[in-house]
Amino acid sequence: MEAYDDLMKRRKEYIVLGSAYSIVQWDYETYMPPKGLMLKSEQLSLLQQILHRMGTNPEIGKLLDELEKNRKKLSDVQKRNVFLVRREYDKETKIPEDLVARIGKQTPISLETWKKAKASNNWKLFEPELQKTVELSRERAEIEMQVKGIPNLYDSMLDEYERGITSSEITKEFSELRARLVPLAKKCAEASKDFDSSFLSMEIPINIQRKIAADLTTVLGYDTVSDEAGGRIDEVEHPFTTGYYDDVRITVKYHENNVASAIYAILHESGHALYEQDLNPDWKYTPVGVAASFGIHESQSRFTENMIGRSPEFLTFYLPRLKKFTNGAFPRVDDRTFIKAMNLVKPSLIRIEADEVTYSLHIIVRFEIERDLFSDKITVSELPQVWNEKYSEYLGIDVPDDTNGVLQDTHWASGYFGYFPSYALGNIYDGMFLEKMRKDMPDWLEGVAKGEIAPVINWLKDNVHVEASMYDPADLVKRVTGKSLTAKPFLDYVEAKYSKLWGF
């Protein structure tokens, strides 16, 4: 149909410009000189305004009206594309361009202030900029909730990252996570209290860690080194992945005395990148040809990081390579010691450094804070206090300063309210995917022990990646696993793995 072709042509232009916007953001995080902040703010703001104008062009509304009248003539994929464009169009046409510009201008300023506040442990420096970001986010969400017909403000924010999910559903699943993970974490910590993992603090030069990072991406099948590479690795304060199909870039922060941090950052971000690169190529430049949700995205990154990267089989395979790269820096470390060290469970301050068992507890803290913030139960000025209280209650640790507490993440500075739950939802999805994959490939770990990762990545590609955004996340998970959302498979997995590893 001519109307459909016209709509997809317009959408391609929107997606291409959006991919350019993401590269400008990448430049801001990686190579922008300090003096470039205000110019970058203007660039990002203008690009957002242009994208907003493109996405709200009245001609799109006319095309959608025509296509919806002739819906029976459309294929299932075409219907899905029309649905996704309509969903975005109805929302964006209600967002004033002035608000888009104000958000675009505030975000880089908030981010830069956050960086300085984190470096100087100065919450009060960041608080007024965060307050502005919260107010702008609330202003946008109040409009969106009316358009979507969602009665709860925070649910409207969640819907941006995980279509269709509600805070009540998340509260239910996260309550189950908390109920079983808190005692499990205590058992693991007690069983491993005398274990010496200090060898992981051995100083490994950054240039060596860069070689390890490139090797890990090669092992996973994410090409960053060949002449045909579609990826690259850069260094930032807070790791992230950005890009589209043929140009997907990951970032990492190296610490000379913590090579494990780089290893798992690379495994995690590579999982994101592989998902982006393995989306259905037939749907490139169309609305359906993007990730299903942020939670599904996190499931793919956390699968490579944890289900693969923290498995005893992968660690047994990779230890000889690590020893070779580090010129024998770990001469007396055997397989079992290495496996235990990389799976050490210890309540910690920093989310991105958290182990597989306690990670979800970090997310639950953030989810509950966001939910209460946008329900007017707490204020921005109270965030450090509430943060510290929840860390004491759920993880049993005292937060010594705001740099290692409420200032540790970039998300709130970026206005990404509703994003955090995606991380723990990713764990829940992973438990469900793993349960199904074990049935389809019962010997998958035997291959991993030999460094054969491709069969696992291909299973994820065939079952998850290629479906892209054809289905909402809950529908996709049910399509793959046959089950509705449940935290039980993930909890059963970690309890079985860690009780065996630590002998309780």
DABELDA-V480500 format. One line per field, one symbol per residue. ss: DSSP state (@ for helix, = for strand, . for the rest). Layout:
# DABELDA-V480500
ss: ???
This chain:
# DABELDA-V480500
ss: .@@@@@@@@@@@@@@@@@@@@@@@@@@@@@...@@@@@@@@@@@@@@@@@@@@@@..@@@@@@@@@@@@.@@@..@@@@@@@@@@@@@@@@@....@@@@@@@@@@@@@@@@@@@@@@@@..@@@@@@@@@@@@@@@@@@@@@@@@@@....@@@@@@@@@.....@@@@@@@@@@@@@@@@@@@@@@@@@......@@@@....@@@@@@@@@@@@@@@..........=====.....====..======......@@@@@@@@@@@@@@@@@@@...@@@...@@@....@@@@@@@@@@@@@@@...@@@@@@@@@@@@@@.........@@@@@@@@........@@@.....@@@@@@@@@@@@@@@......@@@@@@@@@@@@@@@@.........................@@@@@@@@@@@@@@@@@@@@...@@@@@.....@@@@@@@@@@.@@@.....@@@@@@@@@......@@@@@@@@@@@@@@@..
